[in-house]
Amino acid sequence: MQKLVYIFFLSGALSMLAAGCKKMLNVTPKSSITDQNYFTSEGDFDPYVTGIYTSMRSLANNITYGTERSEELIPALNSRFSTAWAQILSPSTGALDYNAWYKAIGNCNLLLYRIQGFSFSDAPDTKARILAETYSLRAYFFFHLTRIIGDAPLMLQAVVNDNVPLLARSPAADVIKQINSDLDSAILLFRSVKNFSPKTYPSKYRFAYGSAQALKADVALWSAKVVGGGDAALNDAIMAINEVQTTGLSLNQNFKNVTGIRAAGNPEVALAAFYLRDETGANYGLNALPYKTGVQGALNIDSLPYCATTSNGQGAYQISTLSRGLFNANPNDKRIPFTWVTERQASGPKISWITKYPGTIYTDDRVSDNDIIMYRLADIYLMKAEAFAALSNTDSAIAYLNLVRERAGNGDYTGATDKLTVEKEILDERGRELFFENKRWYDLVRFHKEGVIDVYQYVPNLAGKTTPLFWPLNSTVLANNSKLTQTDGY
Amino acid sequence: MKSSKTRVRWLLLVATFFLTLSSFGQTIFLSGKVVDSSGKALEGVSVLVKGHKKATATDATGAFNLTIPAGRATLVFSAVGYASKEVAITAEQHTVTIALNRSADAMQDVIIVGYMQQSRKNVTAAVSRLDMAEMKDVTSPNPVLALQGKLPGVSVPVSSGQPGASPVNIIIRGGTRLNVYGTGIGNSGGNAIGSSNATSPLVIVDGVFRPMADVNPYNIESLQVMKDAAATAIYGSQGANGVIVVKTKGGRYNKRMTLTLNHRTTWETASRSLDYMNAEQYLRLARTTVFNTHDALNKDNLLNNGGFSAGTRIYTSPGQYGKDINLTALYDNIVAVEGIDYVNNLLKKGWKTMDDPVNPGTKLLYADNHYQDLLWNTGLTNNENLSIDGGSDKASYFLSANYANQAGTFVGTNYKRYDVLGNFSYRPTENFKLDVMANYQNILPNYVAGFVNELIRGTRITPLIRIFKDNGDPTVGELWSVVNRFHTLKYDQTHVSTERFVSRVAGDWTIAKGLHFRPSVSYYAQDYTYLFMRKGTPADEVQPSTQRQKNENINNTRKMMTDQILQYDFNIGDDHHFSVLGGFNYTRTTGNTVSIGSQRATNDYIYTINEPPTTNVNGTVMSNVTDFGTTLSEDRMASYFGQMTYDYDGRYLFSSSLRYDGYSDFAPDNKYALFPSVAAGWNVAREKFWHVQPVSTLKLRASWGQAGLSTLSITDTYGGYSATQYALGSGILRSSLPNPNLKWETTETMDLATEIGLFNDRINLVVDYYNKVTKDMLASKPLPSEAPFSSITYNNGNLRNRGVEVELGAEVIRAGAFAWKSNFSFAFNRTVITKLPSNGHPKNRQNGQVVWDPGSKQNIEQGGYAEGERPFGIWAFKVLGVFSTDAEAAAWNAKIKDNLASPSGITVGKHAGDYIFADVNGDGVIDQKDQVFMGYRTPSILGGWQNTFTYKGISLRVTMDYALGHLISNGALARSLGQGRAFNEGAPKTALGPDIWQKEGDVGKKYARFSFADYDFGQRNYLRNASLGTNYSYSSDVSTMIQKGDFLAFREISIGYDVPKELLRRTHFTGLNVFASVNNLGYITGYQGFNPETYTGVDGGGYPRPRQYSLGATLKF
């Protein structure tokens, strides 16, 4: 027994000795990645860029900013609109906390900061591609933001602890300048790789040479019309689109395939945000798809894109009469069935359900998981038409307009050729071609700023209101940075 | 007695394994009996020979036998609740009868303070001890519930009646965090949902750090709560939230074996609930409401196309109606499609008809699903305990086995536990003792898995939703996210099991007189397994998003802990008593989780994952994997500590402690921290000059000290990165910012107290005042929005909890055989933020919102956290009344715009029946600036009152507890009246009551009109998204929905009867006690919602606490 006692105490004493070691408290994390072990090898950068694309996807999926304030949507069975739709925006209603944008920008900044110490001597092309994609992404994030709030703080520094520089809003022109500088860097880097070909789209879901040029054209149009970039910017847009046209994109002959074929194999698409049910769940199309109990009894129920449950189809949006009206001139427009279908009940026509993003039918239900198209050739043609028209070159503008009209089965444009009429026609054509593709509000702002339309008369919910075109910043944003000022007009 | 021994011989065999019998030396044999002042035999009184190691305990008849050394000896008799007594025995004496006097309170008891034991008289720390009578009547298998209202300053917020469920937390003296009560509304899988950044107090059960919820209450011998730093500083980095020390029962040396059997049966019934309308009332109301409303609803779809449960549709083929989700139909249509016999048969089964209130002349066919009656049942609980204890002079043992099976009131919920505990003590030599504890548990609960979906939303469906199809199968319910409980019960199989093995070996080596070395090692192993299988559901039903889903989640935890303690007790002279202790503790915790999930199983027979990894669906190869991942975690802690106490003649008391703690998850420079404490006391009544007759005890004590909290993850210090996926490729993104400067959170507590005993301690009063300041609170600090994260874990300022606690115990009446003992507790606590990092805002406010301040007549920041303010206020939109007429509303519309109504509601404008919201700042717009302060979510006063009446063998207990000062938003009622975003929530009878606006001209009503989809289409009369509200979608931020939660709860009434010994003489029993009790009888409260015990500000509904009736008996052999 005595022996046992001694063994017991001896083991105790030993463990006390062991305790003397300071190492005792050093734990190597096995299931978490920390600053201690990430960005320690060249292989850590590629996954990081992949990660940043999730932010691109969520911004591309946010229709509060690109669509809700436009004329495109009205309620259907449910209501899922934010107050932006009602055009009721104030510092305390519908105001923006832009942290999600700066989170995305911050990830770009972090990558650009950490990559400095790595030479990639064995794979210089990899480094060029990572940098090019990261610059393109940062440009996209800033562009997305400046279209919402105009002047925006230019956060370009990697934040690595609680030390966050307090920045004032930079004028929108400076933001555009920074975006262009990032895009120019990206384009140069894309070109710098060995055996560069503009036709290379390694993935339609990530930035490549062609999509960076498409973004550049989009930025240039915005710059020209909203930020005072003038004719120089319009010419920049045309030049960038010339480059896009060398990348081998072609229009789908059948408009159904625009969203019907996944972006990876879609010849028309330059860039899309990847959606697949198993990876992401549903996209914004969820709110546009009807649910079964909402449409039961419809005579044409089989042609309605209904879901079995409201978790997959919320039945909240339908196409507005105004947007449908854009098609009145050509009732046989081939795009109509793939834009909307009107539910017919015994009592008469009812809701006009949007069919642009019909989702995928799985064994259990239809799920809205089409890729969200960010740039496609028809959009790019219309951008070029818009640039030419703004430069008063209406002939060239009509030529590009016709490329889009032709596929829709509407033949050549035969209307008046004065600048204003052609520009209005291009805006309408964008309304038809790109309906529910999350671009309409920015289109309206561009043409409003240029004087082609008065958005305060064009959008029904804006009528009689003076709500500014940019969003106000919410109190959280203003509270945490004393250098910020509220958006003009609020 | 002898024959009973024979009967339990097999048990003895088990026991003897642990027993080592040894013989006595040359001595005198003494037998005796111990009784109380009334002459009643006292069991379990310890009898000790002073100066020797000889000891025994009395049996059930109060008798003891002891061999004492020849010559003069002194015996010490002590028992819990009695004043101990020393009696000198002469050599000639062979029998003795001793009477012990009761001490009204536990003031004489031995108290565990840190790593030492002290007599209560000498303790200088704030320690509350639970009277063990309170544990006797725990109707729930969870002992935490028994603490409610019984210990001053200990808050036990129980929000769920789910069997086995625990409160979100135990909060001692306001806790050390901002959001201790959290924002959740219930729990899922037994775990709280909704965010609470509180951490539980450290719970030490028999020297092992472990959760308290599953400890078998029957095994608990003592439970005490340490509240001030004098008691918690010695636990250093884990002590800040207070410490609960639980000791389980052990055997006694030199005691004959006793076998105790205990059985309890409990019936649980649902207590508070919303009173819903029946089908007829609802159908009438729903149809007229939709028909008449100004809201831009799709009326035709709702009323005539089955758009909601009170809507009709045209059925075209037989069988359609019998499985449709809505029970409402057109009588003529069903007759035409299904035939008159079918309809007559339905009418026989309870279906009814009604003239359509909105289209007279049309006959509606409908039925009431009686869903509430089907869901809520009487739950039956059986609780069996068997224990054996006893001991020789060298060894003692306590063995217990417990089986608890608790069925909840909500159909299909259940909590089952098997528990085996062994406590063995072995004393081979005079100077060495070995204690071994082993505890095995297996917990098998059936919780409601989808708490929000199945309970909060799922139970509120209308009476017109079909629950069972014509063929008897359950329907899916309104939606998969508002699923029919009976569908879940039929198709979903969930097996949850927690196996826990806790063991500890501890030694006590008396190296020299007073010098002890006490090493111990404990090992805690917990394996949690969750198995889920969803069977294939009928093809004609709406399918779940993953079909034939299976999941297996495994979470294994291991905790190894060792203590090495050296203690020296010595005296200098007769009056200077010292105890000095030094020690070391090392703890290592590791965890491993595995979760996998699959879908598209091939059959319904195999519970485990058995699928091929892919399946070809419509020509595409699809992965069947739905979940896939493992994690490993580890943290370590190493500490050195010292503790000392000194007293001079029991009059002047002094104690101090010091702990040096190291924790692996802090950055290298901040890994260690020091936690000191000092305390002093003065037993005034022991002074010679003290001659105030009725005052038998007067003690003043004061303490100061620090304790910490180390709830950090390694990613808070070093930053985190997590995996994401894009376009089927693996990505990594930073998930949190690092803060390598993080240091320990320190809670500094000052405690001043007076303990008074009157009339020979028949009345005891303890009053504590404390001031507790938490410095460098670990919390998230908001960052500018231009940063990549909205916040960072930070040492974010200081928090102060200050309060007073009163504990009053008395033996109010002692008249012959009748006695009334009473215990009253009261605690007032005030939480205030005292310091925040400087950020340029007034009061350095964080997360504030700009609101109009009527006092200063300007917009100022309110809410969030601010220096000098109490956190967690409730703001709401103030209701001035309800528009009586459309004309009245139109006049208002012309002047004021309500920007917070739904977008389509803004277009429609206000009408009769809508709320008139106050435009507080008079700017003609209702917006977030018009929020007004209502009060606070958390109570400031908590307490309880326990009474025990005894008369001979009968004892009656009545306990109550109360809370004052908190507000609750009646979210459940608000959602039912406005239907939130839905069309299929049942309506409470309130919607037809006298308080609600129902028709043009109704004046002075409290509630706005009943409506559908108030949030989506309406005026947002009930749900407004206040930026300073509780920010919880199941709460309401409208002033009329917010009520005071003050309550007095009648927690328990129980009666027990000790069957007199004379009646048992002919049996084999040595004791029989029968008892009956009722728990959770009800409340006195003005609050009208489900649960006045809601301290989160949100009463969203959920699983109400049941009323429990129980009967049982304890039998001893």
Interface residues (C-beta under 8 A of the other chain):
Chain A: M1 V5 F8 F9 G12 A13 S15 M16 A19 M24 L25 N26 V27 P29 K30 S31 S32 I33 T34 D35 Q36 Y38 D44 P47 Y48 V49 T50 G51 I52 Y53 T54 R57 P75 A76 L77 N78 S79 R80 F81 S82 T83 W85 A86 I88 S90 P91 S92 T93 D97 Y98 N99 Y102 K103 I105 G106 N107 N109 L110 P153 M155 V159 V160 N161 D162 V164 L166 L167 S203 Y205 R206 F274 L276 D278 E279 T293 G294 Q296 G297 A308 T309 T310 S311 N312 Q345 S347 K350 Y362 T363 D364 D365 V367 S475 T476 V477 A479 N480 N481 S482
Chain B: A296 N298 D300 N301 N305 G306 G307 R313 I314 I325 P428 T429 F432 L434 L479 W480 S481 V505 G507 W509 F517 P519 V521 V542 Q543 P544 S545 T546 Q547 T562 Q564 F584 Y586 V617 N618 M622 S623 T630 T631 L632 S633 E634 D635 R636 M637 A638 G662 Y663 S664 D665 K671 S713 I714 T715 Y718 G719 G720 Y721 S722 T724 Q725 Y726 A727 L728 G729 S730 G731 I732 L733 R734 L737 P738 N739 P740 K781 P782 L783 P784 S785 E786 A787 P788 F789 S790 I792 Y794 N839 G840 H841 R845 N847 G848 Q849 V850 E861 N899 L900 S902 P903 S904 I906 T907 V925 D927 Q928 K929 R981 A1013 D1016 F1017 S1027
